[in-house]
Amino acid sequence: MFLYLLWVRKMNEERIKEIILKEADAYLDEIADFIFTESQENIVKKGAIDEGTLLKSGNINRKFLEKEIVYSAPYAAFVEFGTEPHMPPVEPLEQWAKRKLGQEGIGWAIAKKIAKEGTEPKPFLRPAIDAAKAKYGGIR
């Protein structure tokens, strides 16, 4: 009888751990969904949208008790953090100016400005994380 009680207790402990971990995973999913949605909204609010590549590149990689929000567009970090002065390629800036501004022939001038000043950050992910901290509290 004693061994049976120990077995039942151990089985119950394992079941409790399983339930708690499943709840924790669901809670992490909720937080990741919130951060992802906020980050998508921030991209639009900040005007960091041209053809939608950055928006479409966003994804949540989900593993048990591990969530990773990823923006795979090659320039995602440059939008989030800005850039130091550097000489960018002119042709993409020409195409961007034509699409966004309806102007041709100003790619070189934009490139020279970036070479002199860099680009300002338009953070979209960090503010989403801050909003999640405010909403859910206690997360780091």
FIBAMI-676718 format. One record per atom (N, C-alpha, C, CB): x, y, z. Coordinates in steps of 0.1 Angstrom, whole numbers, plus 5000, padded with zeros to 4 digits. Glycine has a CB too. Layout:
# residues N
XYZ...
//
This chain:
# residues 140
500849885000500050005000500950135000499150005012501950125008502850245009503550274995503950225020503950164989504550184975503550244965505150054970502350194966501350244957501150394960499950164960501050444972500850584975502050664970500750604990503250614971504450684966504350694951505750614970503950584944503750584930502750694926503450444925501550694932500550784929500950934932499250754938501650954942502151084945503151134934502851094959504051044931505051074920504351104907506050964919503351024904502651034892501851174892501650924890501351214903500651334904501551454903499851344918502751444909503751544908504151564893505051514916504351464886504751474872503551534864505051334866502351494867501251554860501051704863499951484864501351744875501251884879502351964871501451894894503551904871504651974863504251994849505951894865503651884843503251884829502251994827502751754825501252004835500252104834500752244835499152084845501652264845502252394847503052444835503152394860503852344830504752384818503852414806505652264815502752334804501852364793501252504794500752254792500852544806500352674809501352784806499752684823502552754811503652854809503952874794504952804816503952764786504152774772503052854765504252634766501752834769500652904764500753054767499352844769501253084779501453224783502553284775501753224798503553214773504653274764504153294750505853174764503253204745502653224732501853354732501753104728501153374742500353504743501153624743499453494756502253624750503153734751503853754737504253714762504353644731504953654718503953714707505453514713502753664708501753724699501553864701500353644700501453914713501254054716502454134711501154074731503654094714504854164709504854164694506154094714504554054687504654054673503654154667504353914668502354144672501354234667501754384669499954204674502254414681502654554684503754594674503154564698504754504672505854534663505354564649506954424663504454484644503854504631503154644630502854394627502354674640501654804641502754914641500754814653503754894648504855004649505455024636505854964660505754924628506354944615505455034607506554804608504155014607503255094599503155234605501855034599503055254618503055384625504255464622502855364640505455404622506655474620506955504605507855394625506055454596506255484582507455404576506455624580507855294583508955214578508455114569509655154590507555154560506955054551507055114537505455024555507455034528507555074514506754974505509055084509507354854503506754754496506154644505507754694485506354654518505854564527506854444530504554504522508054454525508954344527509254324542510254374520509554434549509754414564508654354571510154554570507454404568506254344575506054194572504954414570506254164559506054024555507153934560505954014540508353994563509453904568509353864583510753984565508353924590508153894604507553764606507354004610508053694617507553564620507853534635508253454611507053444641507353394654507753244652506053404664508953214656509453074657509053024671511053064654508252924671507752864683508252724686506152864683508852714698509252584703508752584717510852574703508652464723508152454737508952534746508052304741508352634753508852724763509952814757509452644774509952834744510952914737510252984725512152834733510153114725509553184714510553284709508253254719510653294696511653394689510953474679512853314684510953604680510353694670511453734661509653814677511253704648512253724638511753814626512753584632512553904622512353984610513553954601512154144613513253884590514353834582514753924571513953704576514054034569514454134559515854174562513454254558516654184551518054214554518354344560518854204541517354434559517554574565516854594578517154674555516254494584515454504596516254574607514954364600517454534609518254594620518554734617519554514622518754774605519054914601517855004604519354924586516554944602515355024605515255034620514154954599515454924628515354924642516355014649515454784647517655014645518655074652519255194645519754984655518855224632519455324624520855284619519555454632521555374613522955334608523855454610522955304593525155414611526255514611526355564597527555454617527055684595527255734582527955624573528055864582527455604561528055504552527555544538527755364556528255494528527755524514526955404510528955554505525655414509524855304504524755294489523355324510524355184484524155174469523055274464523755034465523355344453522455444448521255394442523255534439521355284434520255234426518955204434520655114418519155134445517855104453517255234459518255014465518055334461517555464466516855534455518655554472517355524443516655574431515255514430517455554418515155384431513955314429512955354441514155164429513455364453512655394465512155534463513555394477512955634459512455774457511355784446513655864453511555704436510555704425509155644431510955614413509255534439508055474444507455564455508355344450508255604465507755674476507455824474508655654488508355884467508256034465507856074452509656094468507755984442507456014429508456104422506056094429509656094426510756174420511856084415511356274430512456124404513556054398514856134399513256014383515956074399517256144399517656194412517156244389517056154423517556204436518256104445516356264444518455984439519055874447520455914451519155754438521255984443522556024446522556114458523256084434521656214458521556314469521256244482520556424465520356144481519956074493521155994498518755974490521855924489523055844493524055934499523655774481524256054494525256144500524856194514525456274491523556214516523056254529523356134539521556284529523056014535523255894544524755884546522655764537525555904536527055904538527556004548527755924525526856114549527256214559526656194572526856354553525356154573524556154586524156014590523456244584524255914582523655784586522155794585524055744600521455704591519955704591519455694605519455584583518355764608517755764621517055624623516655874622517155584636516455454639514855484639516855404653514155374635512755374636512355244643512055384621512655244656512455124664510955074663512855144679510854944661509554884660509454764670509254844646510554704672510454584681510754614696511554484676511654704698511954744712510754804719513154834713509954904712508754954718507754844721508255064710507654744712506654634714507054554726506654544701508354534729508754464741508454544753510254434740508654674752508354764764506854764767508854904761506054764756504554754758504154624765503854774745504854514761504554384767504954384782505354274760506154444785506554454799505454534807507854524800504954644801503954724808502654644810503654844801502254564800501054494800501154364809500554444786502254294808502354164815503154174828502954064806503954274829504654294841505654184844503754314853506754214850507654114855508454044844506954024862508254064831509053994821510254084818508253974808511354014814512554084812513054064798513654054821
//
